[in-house]
Amino acid sequence: MTDTKKRSWAEPFKIKMVEPLRMISREQRAKALAEAGYNTFLLRSDDVYIDLLTDSGTNAMSDRQWAGLMLGDEAYAGSRNFYNLEAKVRQYYGYKHLVPTHQGRGAEHLISRVLIKPGDVIPGNMYFTTTRLHQELAGGTFVDVIIDEAHDTTSTHPFKGDVDLGKLAAVIESHGAVKIPYVSVAATVNMAGGQPISLANLRQVRDLARKHGIKVVLDATRAMENAYFIKRQEKGNERRTMADILLELCSCTDACTMSAKKDLLVNIGGFLAMNDDALFEEARNLVVVFEGLHTYGGLAGRDMEAMAIGIEEAIDEEHMKARIGQVEYVGQGLLDAGIPIVVPVGGHAIFLDARKFLPHLTQDEFPAQRLAAELYLESGIRSMERGIVSAGRNKETGKHNYPKLELVRLTFPRRVYTQAHCDVLVESVVEVFRRREKIGGLKMVYEPKYLRFFQARFEPL
Ligand SMILES: *Cc1c(COP(=O)(O)O)cnc(C)c1O
């Protein structure tokens, strides 16, 4: 980083198998967009050129992972692949016990059921959709205790995922420790834009929670990305390995939930891990009811093998450098062109600031929804809205929730696209920016009752 001469870097892999991409014509894209009601979730994948809808389960597996699939031991009980995965989770995450689940929300469901009683309060560093929903379904209430900077798109705080210790102490003070089963800590924070939590902050969270006998549960879905940020920008950690930092991150917590579809470079999988024997006993009993026997948890043996191999590949610093480097490459390209984006650029995605991009539109005209649609029309690139449509309606008044942020998320699957795709992406956004004044708003013509952003339909005003 202190180099004054520019030295290029490249992806630490070469390509052995390819999947052809097809770019349909602008007329066809316009037709596809109208048929999808201007909602990128309703597009067919075949009509998409570069798909940045999500990084969940969309990663490219390595030759070793594909070879691992052939080593699947599909025994109902005691699969060899389970023991391989258990050994890797112990080695890299450091928890004593492993309960595999089909994906992250399966683990969230189990831990919420075991630890949360009706009336409980769960403080955390910004909510995640499925995490919060499972906490609520178990009778709990989530309280956001992330630092204020996380809500500010222009704050360049290096650890926007940090917990505000004053807010956390106030929640403990006002509800009492008996009402707080655990503090829910995410690393990196997805909804804040992939922003990391610092090790110093997590240590303080642990100390405060311990003092009151409260557990800490980590959402480890993106913890390896977080470890990379700590190594790079938290003083005193520059010389440590990512593996060493990951172990310390986890050691500050009592348990973790994991969606392996992110960090771990697979297409499906997840787990719950913990140190406490009694907690393990209960979770191991419940997993049989909801996921499958405790040595497969809803996964095939081969899926567990691919995850076990994915752990070792993801903890490799060259991999992570390229993964986060790719997101930062696009972020820099957009910043250089004067495009308004959320800074600092996070681990997994770039967020376009639709309010600043289309300042002539009111929030009722769905600027982020329109911008995502417009980017698809321009170049076949698929992104998603994170604004008023995603925020839904107020339960009491029935009115739209008006979130502060009106964003379009460009999310990067791991090892899938090359730097040339990134250049096409930057050029496409710049092209839409150039003709932004001619872009009008949308009206919603169909609105489903739940999670409307998935299926709502729109028409141009
Ligand atoms: C994706 C995700 C989850 C949920 O995991 P699924 O595998 O989609 O069920 C939980 N937390 C974070 C931070 C995530 O990114």
Ligand as a Chemical Component Dictionary entry (heavy atoms), coordinates in Angstrom:
data_LIG
# 
_chem_comp.id                   LIG 
_chem_comp.type                 NON-POLYMER 
_chem_comp.pdbx_formal_charge   0 
_chem_comp.three_letter_code    LIG 
# 
loop_
_chem_comp_atom.comp_id 
_chem_comp_atom.atom_id 
_chem_comp_atom.alt_atom_id 
_chem_comp_atom.type_symbol 
_chem_comp_atom.charge 
_chem_comp_atom.model_Cartn_x 
_chem_comp_atom.model_Cartn_y 
_chem_comp_atom.model_Cartn_z 
_chem_comp_atom.pdbx_ordinal 
LIG C1 C1 C 0 -26.783 -14.772 4.117 1  
LIG C2 C2 C 0 -26.636 -14.384 5.508 2  
LIG C3 C3 C 0 -27.360 -15.025 6.531 3  
LIG C4 C4 C 0 -28.403 -16.096 6.263 4  
LIG O1 O1 O 0 -27.855 -17.231 5.704 5  
LIG P1 P1 P 0 -28.610 -18.143 4.623 6  
LIG O2 O2 O 0 -27.600 -19.160 4.251 7  
LIG O3 O3 O 0 -29.048 -17.274 3.490 8  
LIG O4 O4 O 0 -29.784 -18.774 5.320 9  
LIG C5 C5 C 0 -27.123 -14.614 7.832 10 
LIG N1 N1 N 0 -26.250 -13.629 8.123 11 
LIG C6 C6 C 0 -25.550 -12.996 7.173 12 
LIG C7 C7 C 0 -24.584 -11.923 7.554 13 
LIG C8 C8 C 0 -25.717 -13.339 5.839 14 
LIG O5 O5 O 0 -25.022 -12.684 4.897 15 
# 
loop_
_chem_comp_bond.comp_id 
_chem_comp_bond.atom_id_1 
_chem_comp_bond.atom_id_2 
_chem_comp_bond.value_order 
_chem_comp_bond.pdbx_ordinal 
LIG C1 C2 SING 1  
LIG C2 C3 SING 2  
LIG C2 C8 DOUB 3  
LIG C3 C4 SING 4  
LIG C3 C5 DOUB 5  
LIG C4 O1 SING 6  
LIG O1 P1 SING 7  
LIG P1 O2 DOUB 8  
LIG P1 O3 SING 9  
LIG P1 O4 SING 10 
LIG C5 N1 SING 11 
LIG N1 C6 DOUB 12 
LIG C6 C7 SING 13 
LIG C6 C8 SING 14 
LIG C8 O5 SING 15 
# 
